[in-house]
Amino acid sequence: MVKVSQGSVLILCLLFFIILSWVGLMRAEDVIVPDGSFSQETVAFPEAITYVDTVKQLEEQVGTSVSTFNVLPDSFERISMGYKKIGEESFLTRQTFIRYPDGKMTFEQGPKFASNEVISSQSTDMTELMVNGQVFHMNIENEKADYVIWEKGANVYAVSTNETFSVQEWEILLSSLQ
């Protein structure tokens, strides 16, 4: 009978475990990181929004007047505003409002030629609403809407929310535009 000390058995088991783990990691690397995945291709990200603190600063940066709301739906507050350049002399402005914990509303303004840059509705069935002589297009469903778009002058405007508001609430909000 061959006598083997416990220390030798422990070292042998530890060595076996290390070799087995190393082989497993090598196989996993081939599965998780396939060959050629570390290519040098560059990815073009959309231009980031430059944030400012006030509407006045926003107007100074974009060189035109920026619309905003005087009245907000209950408990909403503005958390950010900013702009991004979309043309030689053209900018898209964005104002974001939230109601804790889950409410979010985004108001964007941009030139008409860049209307594809402005947030768009999932709905193609839009209803016209007239407020203070201005025509607004809304996706109304069950007397509530979560998206409004309109054109005025050389600009297109869009408001999108993750909550629906009644038509009356939209009338109050849109009539408070400044």
Contacts in CASP RR format, 6 or more apart in sequence:
PFRMAT RR
TARGET T0000
AUTHOR 0000-0000-0000
METHOD contacts of the structure
MODEL  1
MVKVSQGSVLILCLLFFIILSWVGLMRAEDVIVPDGSFSQETVAFPEAIT
YVDTVKQLEEQVGTSVSTFNVLPDSFERISMGYKKIGEESFLTRQTFIRY
PDGKMTFEQGPKFASNEVISSQSTDMTELMVNGQVFHMNIENEKADYVIW
EKGANVYAVSTNETFSVQEWEILLSSLQ
46 84 0 8 1.000
47 84 0 8 1.000
47 85 0 8 1.000
47 86 0 8 1.000
48 84 0 8 1.000
49 82 0 8 1.000
49 83 0 8 1.000
49 84 0 8 1.000
49 94 0 8 1.000
50 61 0 8 1.000
50 82 0 8 1.000
50 83 0 8 1.000
50 84 0 8 1.000
51 80 0 8 1.000
51 81 0 8 1.000
51 82 0 8 1.000
52 58 0 8 1.000
52 61 0 8 1.000
52 81 0 8 1.000
52 82 0 8 1.000
52 83 0 8 1.000
53 81 0 8 1.000
54 81 0 8 1.000
55 66 0 8 1.000
55 68 0 8 1.000
55 81 0 8 1.000
58 66 0 8 1.000
58 81 0 8 1.000
58 82 0 8 1.000
58 83 0 8 1.000
58 93 0 8 1.000
59 65 0 8 1.000
59 66 0 8 1.000
61 83 0 8 1.000
61 91 0 8 1.000
62 83 0 8 1.000
62 91 0 8 1.000
62 93 0 8 1.000
63 91 0 8 1.000
64 91 0 8 1.000
66 93 0 8 1.000
66 109 0 8 1.000
67 107 0 8 1.000
67 109 0 8 1.000
67 157 0 8 1.000
67 177 0 8 1.000
67 178 0 8 1.000
68 95 0 8 1.000
68 107 0 8 1.000
68 177 0 8 1.000
68 178 0 8 1.000
69 107 0 8 1.000
69 173 0 8 1.000
69 176 0 8 1.000
69 177 0 8 1.000
69 178 0 8 1.000
70 176 0 8 1.000
70 177 0 8 1.000
70 178 0 8 1.000
71 172 0 8 1.000
71 173 0 8 1.000
71 176 0 8 1.000
72 78 0 8 1.000
72 97 0 8 1.000
72 173 0 8 1.000
73 99 0 8 1.000
73 105 0 8 1.000
73 165 0 8 1.000
73 169 0 8 1.000
73 173 0 8 1.000
74 99 0 8 1.000
75 99 0 8 1.000
75 100 0 8 1.000
76 97 0 8 1.000
76 98 0 8 1.000
76 99 0 8 1.000
76 103 0 8 1.000
76 105 0 8 1.000
77 97 0 8 1.000
77 98 0 8 1.000
77 99 0 8 1.000
78 95 0 8 1.000
78 96 0 8 1.000
78 97 0 8 1.000
79 96 0 8 1.000
79 97 0 8 1.000
79 98 0 8 1.000
80 94 0 8 1.000
80 95 0 8 1.000
80 96 0 8 1.000
81 93 0 8 1.000
81 94 0 8 1.000
81 95 0 8 1.000
81 96 0 8 1.000
82 93 0 8 1.000
82 94 0 8 1.000
82 95 0 8 1.000
83 91 0 8 1.000
83 92 0 8 1.000
83 93 0 8 1.000
83 94 0 8 1.000
84 91 0 8 1.000
84 92 0 8 1.000
84 94 0 8 1.000
85 91 0 8 1.000
86 92 0 8 1.000
86 110 0 8 1.000
86 111 0 8 1.000
86 114 0 8 1.000
86 117 0 8 1.000
87 114 0 8 1.000
90 110 0 8 1.000
90 111 0 8 1.000
90 113 0 8 1.000
90 114 0 8 1.000
91 110 0 8 1.000
92 108 0 8 1.000
92 109 0 8 1.000
92 110 0 8 1.000
92 114 0 8 1.000
92 117 0 8 1.000
92 118 0 8 1.000
93 108 0 8 1.000
93 109 0 8 1.000
93 110 0 8 1.000
94 106 0 8 1.000
94 107 0 8 1.000
94 108 0 8 1.000
95 106 0 8 1.000
95 107 0 8 1.000
95 108 0 8 1.000
96 104 0 8 1.000
96 105 0 8 1.000
96 106 0 8 1.000
96 107 0 8 1.000
97 104 0 8 1.000
97 105 0 8 1.000
97 106 0 8 1.000
97 107 0 8 1.000
98 104 0 8 1.000
98 105 0 8 1.000
99 105 0 8 1.000
99 163 0 8 1.000
102 162 0 8 1.000
102 163 0 8 1.000
103 161 0 8 1.000
103 162 0 8 1.000
103 163 0 8 1.000
104 161 0 8 1.000
104 162 0 8 1.000
104 163 0 8 1.000
105 159 0 8 1.000
105 160 0 8 1.000
105 161 0 8 1.000
105 162 0 8 1.000
105 163 0 8 1.000
106 119 0 8 1.000
106 159 0 8 1.000
106 160 0 8 1.000
106 161 0 8 1.000
107 157 0 8 1.000
107 158 0 8 1.000
107 159 0 8 1.000
108 118 0 8 1.000
108 119 0 8 1.000
108 157 0 8 1.000
108 158 0 8 1.000
108 159 0 8 1.000
109 118 0 8 1.000
109 155 0 8 1.000
109 156 0 8 1.000
109 157 0 8 1.000
110 117 0 8 1.000
110 118 0 8 1.000
110 155 0 8 1.000
110 156 0 8 1.000
110 157 0 8 1.000
111 154 0 8 1.000
111 155 0 8 1.000
111 156 0 8 1.000
112 151 0 8 1.000
112 153 0 8 1.000
112 154 0 8 1.000
112 155 0 8 1.000
112 156 0 8 1.000
114 156 0 8 1.000
115 156 0 8 1.000
118 149 0 8 1.000
118 156 0 8 1.000
118 157 0 8 1.000
118 158 0 8 1.000
119 147 0 8 1.000
119 158 0 8 1.000
119 160 0 8 1.000
120 149 0 8 1.000
120 158 0 8 1.000
121 139 0 8 1.000
121 147 0 8 1.000
121 149 0 8 1.000
121 160 0 8 1.000
122 139 0 8 1.000
122 147 0 8 1.000
123 139 0 8 1.000
123 141 0 8 1.000
123 147 0 8 1.000
125 139 0 8 1.000
126 137 0 8 1.000
126 138 0 8 1.000
126 139 0 8 1.000
126 149 0 8 1.000
127 137 0 8 1.000
127 138 0 8 1.000
127 139 0 8 1.000
127 140 0 8 1.000
127 145 0 8 1.000
128 135 0 8 1.000
128 136 0 8 1.000
128 137 0 8 1.000
128 138 0 8 1.000
129 135 0 8 1.000
129 136 0 8 1.000
129 137 0 8 1.000
129 138 0 8 1.000
129 140 0 8 1.000
129 148 0 8 1.000
129 167 0 8 1.000
129 170 0 8 1.000
129 171 0 8 1.000
129 174 0 8 1.000
130 136 0 8 1.000
131 171 0 8 1.000
131 174 0 8 1.000
131 175 0 8 1.000
132 174 0 8 1.000
132 175 0 8 1.000
134 150 0 8 1.000
134 152 0 8 1.000
134 174 0 8 1.000
135 150 0 8 1.000
136 148 0 8 1.000
136 149 0 8 1.000
136 150 0 8 1.000
136 170 0 8 1.000
136 174 0 8 1.000
137 148 0 8 1.000
137 149 0 8 1.000
137 150 0 8 1.000
138 145 0 8 1.000
138 147 0 8 1.000
138 148 0 8 1.000
138 167 0 8 1.000
138 170 0 8 1.000
139 145 0 8 1.000
139 146 0 8 1.000
139 147 0 8 1.000
140 167 0 8 1.000
141 164 0 8 1.000
143 166 0 8 1.000
143 167 0 8 1.000
144 164 0 8 1.000
144 165 0 8 1.000
144 166 0 8 1.000
144 167 0 8 1.000
145 164 0 8 1.000
145 165 0 8 1.000
145 167 0 8 1.000
145 170 0 8 1.000
146 160 0 8 1.000
146 161 0 8 1.000
146 162 0 8 1.000
146 163 0 8 1.000
146 164 0 8 1.000
146 165 0 8 1.000
147 158 0 8 1.000
147 159 0 8 1.000
147 160 0 8 1.000
147 161 0 8 1.000
148 158 0 8 1.000
148 159 0 8 1.000
148 170 0 8 1.000
148 174 0 8 1.000
149 156 0 8 1.000
149 157 0 8 1.000
149 158 0 8 1.000
149 159 0 8 1.000
150 156 0 8 1.000
150 157 0 8 1.000
151 157 0 8 1.000
159 173 0 8 1.000
165 173 0 8 1.000
END
